[in-house]
Amino acid sequence: MEQIRLINLEDEKPTVKQAMDRLELELRLAKKQGVCVLKIIHGFGSTGNGGKIRVALRKALPEYQKRGKLCFFVPGERLTIFEEETRRLLQLCPDFRKDHDIDRHNNGITVVVLRDRKG
């Protein structure tokens, strides 16, 4: 079973609505297929102030969490072993330790955990 899935919401330069629609679809599909972690590439925006997709995604994720669509998420800039949520991620999905973005403070990604237990 696939543990980690990479989703690039920047592919083909979608509108914010298109990217968010794709996110909804990918969340449902991954959860149905038993995927534990989604690593989402959303970009940071060419101006350095944060892209529109990143802003929309980061605004939507807490609501998705409240509604049970995901367990928790880790913004790329907090993807470090010094953050409790990253340590929790690594405990639930040890394979993620191999990811090259750990400790790189990458504002262009967000990691979403769909399950809080193995199985």
Backbone as numpy.savetxt, mean C-alpha at the origin, in Angstrom:
# Nx Ny Nz CAx CAy CAz Cx Cy Cz
0.49 -19.69 -2.48 -0.35 -18.51 -2.48 0.54 -17.26 -2.48
0.16 -16.32 -3.27 0.89 -15.06 -3.38 0.75 -14.26 -2.08
1.86 -13.87 -1.49 1.85 -13.10 -0.25 1.83 -11.59 -0.52
2.65 -11.16 -1.50 2.85 -9.74 -1.75 2.53 -9.45 -3.22
1.73 -8.42 -3.45 1.40 -8.03 -4.81 1.76 -6.56 -5.00
2.39 -6.27 -6.13 2.77 -4.90 -6.48 1.71 -4.32 -7.40
1.21 -3.14 -7.06 0.21 -2.44 -7.86 0.78 -1.07 -8.21
0.88 -0.77 -9.50 1.38 0.54 -9.92 0.20 1.38 -10.40
-0.27 2.28 -9.53 -1.41 3.13 -9.88 -1.02 4.25 -10.84
0.25 4.43 -11.10 0.71 5.45 -12.04 0.70 4.98 -13.49
0.63 3.65 -13.68 0.66 3.10 -15.05 -0.32 3.82 -15.96
0.15 4.20 -17.11 -0.65 4.83 -18.16 -1.25 6.17 -17.75
-0.66 6.82 -16.75 -1.05 8.16 -16.32 -2.57 8.35 -16.17
-3.17 7.61 -15.25 -4.63 7.69 -15.08 -5.04 8.99 -14.38
-6.32 9.30 -14.47 -6.87 10.37 -13.65 -6.95 9.86 -12.21
-7.20 10.75 -11.29 -7.34 10.33 -9.89 -8.50 9.35 -9.76
-9.61 9.64 -10.41 -10.78 8.75 -10.34 -10.44 7.36 -10.90
-9.76 7.31 -12.03 -9.38 6.03 -12.61 -8.46 5.26 -11.66
-7.51 5.95 -11.05 -6.58 5.30 -10.13 -7.31 4.77 -8.90
-8.24 5.55 -8.38 -8.98 5.13 -7.19 -9.95 3.99 -7.51
-10.54 4.01 -8.70 -11.38 2.88 -9.13 -10.54 1.61 -9.23
-9.33 1.75 -9.77 -8.45 0.58 -9.88 -8.05 0.09 -8.49
-7.79 1.00 -7.58 -7.45 0.61 -6.22 -8.57 -0.22 -5.60
-9.80 0.23 -5.74 -10.96 -0.52 -5.21 -10.98 -1.94 -5.78
-10.81 -2.04 -7.08 -10.81 -3.33 -7.76 -9.67 -4.21 -7.25
-8.48 -3.65 -7.16 -7.31 -4.43 -6.72 -7.45 -4.88 -5.28
-8.03 -4.04 -4.41 -8.25 -4.43 -3.02 -9.19 -5.63 -2.93
-10.31 -5.56 -3.66 -11.28 -6.66 -3.65 -10.66 -7.94 -4.19
-9.97 -7.82 -5.31 -9.36 -8.99 -5.95 -8.30 -9.62 -5.05
-7.42 -8.80 -4.49 -6.35 -9.33 -3.65 -6.91 -10.00 -2.40
-7.90 -9.40 -1.80 -8.49 -9.97 -0.60 -9.14 -11.32 -0.92
-9.86 -11.36 -2.04 -10.52 -12.59 -2.48 -9.50 -13.70 -2.76
-8.33 -13.31 -3.28 -7.30 -14.28 -3.65 -6.36 -14.61 -2.49
-6.59 -14.02 -1.32 -5.79 -14.35 -0.14 -4.44 -13.67 -0.08
-4.24 -12.61 -0.85 -2.99 -11.86 -0.80 -2.91 -11.16 0.55
-1.74 -11.14 1.14 -1.56 -10.53 2.46 -1.22 -9.04 2.36
-0.34 -8.69 1.43 0.19 -7.32 1.36 0.13 -6.79 -0.06
-0.32 -5.54 -0.18 -0.24 -4.82 -1.46 0.78 -3.71 -1.30
1.75 -3.69 -2.19 2.69 -2.57 -2.25 2.20 -1.70 -3.40
1.75 -0.51 -3.07 1.13 0.37 -4.05 2.09 1.49 -4.43
2.37 1.59 -5.72 3.16 2.70 -6.24 2.18 3.76 -6.72
2.25 4.94 -6.12 1.34 6.02 -6.50 2.09 7.27 -6.90
3.38 7.29 -6.70 4.17 8.46 -7.05 4.06 9.54 -5.99
4.93 10.50 -6.12 4.96 11.60 -5.17 4.65 12.92 -5.84
4.62 12.94 -7.15 4.35 14.18 -7.88 5.65 14.83 -8.30
5.68 15.33 -9.49 6.91 15.89 -10.05 7.34 17.19 -9.36
6.41 17.86 -8.67 6.77 19.11 -8.00 7.40 18.87 -6.64
7.33 17.63 -6.15 7.87 17.33 -4.84 6.87 17.60 -3.72
5.68 18.07 -4.05 4.67 18.38 -3.04 3.63 17.29 -2.89
3.77 16.23 -3.61 2.81 15.13 -3.50 1.85 15.14 -4.67
1.77 14.04 -5.36 0.88 13.92 -6.49 -0.57 13.77 -6.07
-1.46 14.02 -6.99 -2.90 13.95 -6.69 -3.34 12.54 -6.33
-2.76 11.53 -6.97 -3.13 10.15 -6.66 -2.68 9.81 -5.24
-1.47 10.21 -4.89 -0.96 9.96 -3.54 -1.88 10.59 -2.50
-2.26 11.84 -2.70 -3.13 12.55 -1.76 -4.48 11.84 -1.63
-5.08 11.48 -2.76 -6.39 10.80 -2.74 -6.29 9.44 -2.04
-5.24 8.69 -2.35 -5.05 7.37 -1.75 -4.87 7.49 -0.24
-4.01 8.38 0.18 -3.75 8.53 1.61 -4.98 9.04 2.37
-5.83 9.78 1.69 -7.07 10.25 2.31 -8.08 9.10 2.43
-8.10 8.21 1.43 -9.08 7.12 1.39 -8.73 5.95 2.32
-7.46 5.67 2.52 -7.06 4.46 3.25 -7.59 4.40 4.70
-7.57 5.49 5.47 -8.14 5.38 6.82 -9.63 4.99 6.80
-10.37 5.49 5.82 -11.79 5.13 5.70 -11.93 3.65 5.31
-11.10 3.19 4.39 -11.11 1.77 4.02 -10.81 0.90 5.25
-9.89 1.36 6.07 -9.53 0.62 7.28 -10.72 0.55 8.22
-11.40 1.65 8.43 -12.59 1.68 9.30 -13.66 0.73 8.80
-13.80 0.63 7.46 -14.83 -0.22 6.86 -14.40 -1.68 6.71
-13.20 -2.02 7.16 -12.74 -3.40 7.14 -12.20 -3.87 5.80
-11.93 -2.95 4.88 -11.37 -3.35 3.59 -9.88 -3.66 3.68
-9.24 -3.22 4.77 -7.84 -3.50 5.00 -7.58 -3.47 6.49
-6.48 -4.07 6.91 -6.14 -4.10 8.34 -5.42 -2.82 8.74
-4.35 -2.51 8.04 -3.61 -1.28 8.29 -2.73 -0.99 7.10
-2.11 0.19 7.10 -1.23 0.56 6.00 -0.02 1.30 6.55
1.05 1.27 5.75 2.29 1.94 6.13 2.71 2.86 5.00
2.67 4.17 5.19 3.18 5.08 4.17 4.67 4.83 3.95
5.11 4.95 2.72 6.50 4.64 2.38 7.53 5.38 3.21
7.23 6.62 3.57 8.18 7.39 4.37 8.30 6.88 5.80
7.36 6.02 6.22 7.41 5.41 7.56 7.72 3.91 7.49
8.16 3.46 6.33 8.50 2.05 6.13 9.93 1.82 6.62
10.07 1.79 7.94 11.37 1.63 8.57 11.21 0.75 9.80
12.24 0.00 10.10 12.18 -0.91 11.24 12.02 -0.16 12.56
12.17 1.14 12.55 12.01 1.93 13.77 10.55 2.30 14.03
9.66 1.96 13.10 8.23 2.23 13.25 7.50 0.94 13.63
6.63 1.04 14.61 5.89 -0.12 15.10 5.07 -0.80 14.00
4.41 0.02 13.15 3.57 -0.57 12.10 4.41 -1.34 11.08
5.64 -0.93 10.83 6.52 -1.67 9.92 6.92 -3.00 10.56
7.24 -2.97 11.83 7.59 -4.23 12.52 6.40 -5.19 12.51
5.20 -4.66 12.67 3.99 -5.51 12.61 3.84 -6.10 11.21
4.05 -5.29 10.19 4.02 -5.76 8.80 5.00 -6.90 8.60
6.22 -6.73 9.07 7.26 -7.74 8.88 6.97 -9.02 9.67
6.29 -8.88 10.78 5.90 -10.06 11.56 4.82 -10.84 10.81
3.87 -10.14 10.21 2.77 -10.79 9.49 3.20 -11.34 8.14
4.16 -10.67 7.52 4.62 -11.07 6.19 6.15 -10.99 6.14
6.83 -12.01 6.68 8.29 -12.00 6.73 8.96 -11.82 5.37
8.32 -12.26 4.29 8.90 -12.11 2.96 9.13 -10.64 2.59
8.39 -9.75 3.24 8.53 -8.32 2.92 9.89 -7.77 3.36
10.60 -8.49 4.22 11.94 -8.05 4.66 12.88 -7.87 3.48
12.62 -8.59 2.39 13.48 -8.51 1.19 13.20 -7.28 0.34
12.14 -6.53 0.65 11.76 -5.40 -0.18 12.81 -4.29 -0.11
13.17 -3.76 -1.27 14.24 -2.76 -1.33 13.82 -1.38 -0.82
12.54 -1.16 -0.57 12.10 0.16 -0.10 12.12 0.31 1.42
12.42 -0.75 2.15 12.50 -0.62 3.61 13.67 0.30 3.94
13.41 1.25 4.81 14.39 2.24 5.27 14.85 3.21 4.18
14.06 3.34 3.11 14.42 4.29 2.04 13.55 5.55 2.07
12.56 5.59 2.96 11.69 6.78 3.12 11.09 7.22 1.79
10.53 6.27 1.06 9.99 6.51 -0.29 8.56 7.03 -0.19
8.37 8.32 -0.42 7.05 8.95 -0.37 6.13 8.51 -1.50
6.66 7.84 -2.49 5.89 7.45 -3.66 5.20 6.10 -3.56
5.29 5.48 -2.39 4.64 4.17 -2.20 3.86 4.15 -0.88
2.94 3.20 -0.81 2.23 2.89 0.43 2.04 1.38 0.45
2.23 0.77 1.61 2.06 -0.66 1.77 0.77 -0.90 2.55
-0.09 -1.74 1.99 -1.38 -2.05 2.59 -1.41 -3.50 3.04
-1.77 -3.73 4.29 -1.88 -5.09 4.83 -3.35 -5.46 4.86
-3.68 -6.56 4.18 -5.06 -6.99 4.05 -5.49 -8.00 5.11
-4.53 -8.77 5.62 -4.85 -9.81 6.61 -3.97 -9.60 7.82
-4.52 -9.87 9.00 -3.71 -9.69 10.20 -3.19 -11.01 10.76
-3.46 -12.12 10.08 -2.95 -13.42 10.48 -2.55 -14.18 9.23
-1.63 -15.12 9.44 -1.30 -16.02 8.32 -2.44 -16.99 8.13
-2.57 -17.44 6.87 -3.61 -18.43 6.66 -4.36 -18.24 5.39
